[in-house]
Amino acid sequence: MAKKTPNENFNIIVTTLSGLEEVLAEELRALDMEFVKVGNRAVTCSGNMRQLYEANLWCRTAIRILRPIRQFKARDEKSLYEQVQKTNWAEIMDLGMTFAIDAVVSHSTFEHSLYVSQLTKDAIVDQFRAKTGERPSVDRIRPDVRLNLHMHDNVVTLSLDSSGDSLHRRGYRLQTNVAPLNEVLAAGIIALSGWDQQSPFVDPMCGSGTFLIEAALMAQNMAPGLFRRDPFGFEKWKDYNEQLFELVWNTAEAKAKSTPQAQIIGYDLDADYVAAARNNIENAGLESFIKVEQANFFETQAPKGHGVVVMNPPYNERIQSDDINLLYKQIGDTLKQSYQGYDAFVFTGNLEAAKNVGLRTSRRVPLYNGSIECRLLKYELYRGSRRSGAEAE
């Protein structure tokens, strides 16, 4: 793989969660990526090295940012092994570097991703051994070079993982509650809500504060990658451009707004969650942008005017609630009475219980929270009653 000049474009694959592909595509367009194309849990595009660095810092809904090395068809073990050996691995890594392979296999003659990654590892190791008599080591936890192998219908895309650790691990979370929300999912839900990043944003069941923090990062134009503790994957690449990355990092820091742009409020009934949320918010340096109070949502009033309320109430999956149907009915009643003029978004994995909200949904977005199939339900809470009486279902 020849060294690229900083301005030379190459293909990039960015992975995300199911349902957030369009949001991610918009983020990549905002970074001036070219040929942005939405796929299944991934978006492909074309960009240069600066944009690759920027995407790792700025993309709120990206999980991994991959740089394909090559693509080939592998019908059997022999052809996979031979194709992997066609890459000159000495151009990508040194003998003293550790590596790991993440493999994803679907609709192929190979059934097990573990077997495919083992075969790929053998091909790489054997190439080094044949040339030098020595072999590089595998480190699955903290490798210097992380490779990604994606195999679908026996077509293999072999990529370098520029992110290293998953980008959802922002680094600001010290404490989580029982069922913390993935940061990428939280950012995606806020983007899907269409919040203008200026009007009030309320999370009345804030748990450890993930929605609040992601909302504040957006409103203050702060790059989520700035909180990261571990190096990015590309920092170990042979063509890593330290000066260029420093420029990208310093530019990101300079773009952050220091005065509060929006009223961001969180409530939780549980004192421990309120403490956890405050700790995480402080750790992110966002305490002057977010207000968290211990309060019962059913007794709260929305800030005046139009705003957005986003919540992730219990589903009875990991967090148990005494009477889930009653809980959702009370959510609906409170929204109707105390949050008029707001757009409300309820993210839930319990679609039966959600029927008790008793308000008409204007949008239902299918998403997943881990393996739990969920919906993001939108309720438009009109001031007074609408003439058509379309408020209740």
Buried (B, 14 or more C-beta within 10 A) or exposed (E): BEEBEBEEBBBBBBBBBEBBBBBBBEBBEEBEBEEBEEEEBBBBBBBBBBBBBBBBBBBBBBBBBBBBBEEBEBEEBEBBBEBBBEBEBEEBBEBEBBBBBBBBBEEBEBEEBEBBBBBBBBBBBBBBEEEEEEBBEBBEEEBBBBBBBBBEEBEBBBBBBBBBBBBBBBBBBEBBBEBBBBBBBBBBBBBBBEBEBEBBBBBBBBBBBBBBBBBBBBBBEBBBBBBBEEEBBBBBBEBBBEEBBEBBBEEBEEEEEEEBBBBBBBBBBBEEBBBBBBBBBEBBBBEEBBBBEEBEBBEBEBBEEBBBBBBBBBBBBEEEBEEBBEBBBBBBBBBBEBBBBBBBBBBBBBEEBBEBBBBEBEBEBEBBBEEBEBBBBBBBBBEEEEEEEEBEE
